[in-house]
Amino acid sequence: MTAPRRPLGEMLGELVAGLGAVGVRGAESFATGIAPSSVEFDLPVEASVEHRDGEWVVLADSPRTRLRTAFDRPASRLTARIVVERGA
């Protein structure tokens, strides 16, 4: 049995949380002091829509397997650009 897919918002939240290491705090740990102003992702995802608790939910997560066969549905692509806002 496979694990249930998670909502798209959870996957995006995890990507944003991972940016803490390269964001403003991360720049302080690098000798160069260079901090990215944005990060762009282009990821393969397995996406679907499901009815949960009376609502329609978009589910998206990384593919369950690395290799696809002719029996598998093709993976979709998710492109997201996350911009880091800096305080004045």
N, C-alpha and C positions, 0 to 999 in steps of 0.2 A: 504494500500500500504506500502511496506517495503522501508526502506532507501537504497539508492544505496551503493553497496560495494565499499570499497576504495582499492587503489593499495597496494600491499604488502609492498612497500617501505615506505609508510606513516605509516603503522602499526609498522614496525620495527623502524622507526624514533621515534615514540611515546614511544616505550619500552626503547630505548637508552636515550631519554630525561628524562625519569623517573628515570634513574640511577644516575642523578646528586645529588639526596638526599643521596645516599649511596656511592658515589664515593669519590674522594679525598676531596672535600669540606665537605662531610658528616662525614668523619673521624675526622675532626677537632672539630666537635660538640660532639663527643662521648668521655667520660672520658678515655676510654681504648686506643683511637687512632688507633683502628683496622680498616683497610680499605680493602675491598674485591679486589682481583686481577682479578676476573672474575665472571660472573653471567651466569647461564644456565637456559633457559626457555624451558618448554615442555608444549605447550598450545594447546587446541582444537581450530581449526579454520574452517571456511567455506571458501573453496578456489574454484576459477574458473578462466577460461581464457576468456577474452572478447576483441573484436575488438573496439578500441576507437580512434577516430581521425586518422585513417589510420595506427595504430600500434596495435600489440597484447600486452595486459596488463595482468599480473597475479594479480588477486584480492584475498585478504585474509583479514578476519576480525574475531572477536570473534563470536561465534554462536549466532544467533538471539534469541534462546530459550534455556533454561537449560534442558528441557526434550524432548526427541526424541520419535516420534511415528514410526510405521512401514511405514508410508507414507513419512517420511523425509529421505533425503540422510544422510548417516553417516558423522559425522564431521571428518575432516582430523586432523593430528597432525603436529605442527610446533615445531621443536627443534632448538634452536639457542643458541650459546655460545658467549658472548660478553666479550672481554678481555680489561681491563683498562690498558692503557699504562701510565707509570709514567715518568716524566722528570728526567734527571740525575742531 
